[in-house]
Amino acid sequence: MIGGVLTSLGFFFSAFARSLLHLYLGLGLLAGAGWALVFAPALGTLSRYFSRRRVLAVGLALTGNGASSLVLAPALQLLLDTFGWRGALLLLGAVTLHLTPCGALLRPLALTGDPPAPPRSPLAALGLGLFKRRAFSIFALGTALIGGGYFVPYVHLAPHALDRGLGGYGAALVVAVAAVGDASARLVCGWLADQGWVPLPRLLAVFGGLTGLGILAVGLVPTVESEDSWGGPLLAAAGAYGLSAGSYAPLVFGVLPGLVGIGGVVQATGLVMMLMSLGGLLGPPLSGFLRDETGDFSASFLVCGSFILSGSFIYMGLPRAIPSCRPASPPATPPPERGELLPVPQAILLSPRGLASARDTTC
């Protein structure tokens, strides 16, 4: 709820910016801190709510990213044409303020895997002890590298389309096609992951690699002949990228409970977002620098695609990411009527009066 307020204030103050420094402070620092306070608790709490269909639930929640990109791509162009960038930021600030009532709808749960007492040391409170686990350390390194390229299309896909000769609404269409593929793939991949046919680390490595290849394809698309062209090759490459990136998104959070346990999933979600953001500090500025040096975004997308492919290769060190060469007995099949990959954690709803008052309320 605090994050919703900070994000809205960041947009509001940025609408009155007089220099780039004001935008860095408003959109970068204030709104960025607000998004961090929104995203990590929301995804971490969601992972604690579900056991049977956890990855599908995460994918369904993350579909909002793709849906908003689909709606906002043409809407923002219209707002810019009608109200200018300052008016557009004011309206976005009003929209993001709705994150506050969304936070009010989240209910905390007490699960059997939770630690018996809150952590006392700052390192334990931040979850830095999770890096002592080999699997999480491998996952963290791969995720940081992927973060170096994952956010580049969010920032530079529309400018890349403009560089390739498309008009303003043609570039918005490219972003919308990528958003449709992203949103639909999150649902399909969430359902696929919950079936248990393929281990989650293996799916993570595969779809991470496909995301890198999709960004490479976007960077290699040739220039269109005129602004009136639909840019078919770029639309196809953007759609392929959206499908692969959307498939990757629910997996990167859905795999966490298996790596750190349900009790550490909120801390792990925050660490994953921090690592991806550290990569994001490198990716878009590097992409912009290469654009300034080379005159287009081709080198930018090629380099950032290489970051994602490198991170996907590191994911192959996760348990069960690579098929075993020796025959192994299949894992125990859950009861068909439950269809769960993990046992349902016993949970109770926490009330303002504490744990004892809600002891008999099961969820």
Secondary structure, 3 states (H helix, E strand, C coil): CHHHHHHHHHHHHHCCCCCHHHHHHHHHHHHHHHHHHHHHHHHHHHHHHCCCCHHHHHHHHHHHHHHHHHHHHHHHHHHHHHHHHHHHHHHHHHHHCCHHHHHHCCCCEEECCCCCCCCCCHHHHHCHHHHHCHHHHHHHHHHHHHHHHHCHHHHHHHHHHHHCCCCHHHHHHHHHHHHHHHHHHHHHHHHHHHCCCCCHHHHHHHHHHHHHHHHHHHHCCCCCCCCCCCCHHHHHHHHHHHHHHHHHHHHHHHCHHHHHCHHHHHHHHHHHHHHHHHHHHHHHHHHHHHHHHHCCCHHHHHHHHHHHHHHHHHHCCCCCCCCCCCCCCCCCCCCCCCCCCCCCCCEEECECCECHHHCCCEC
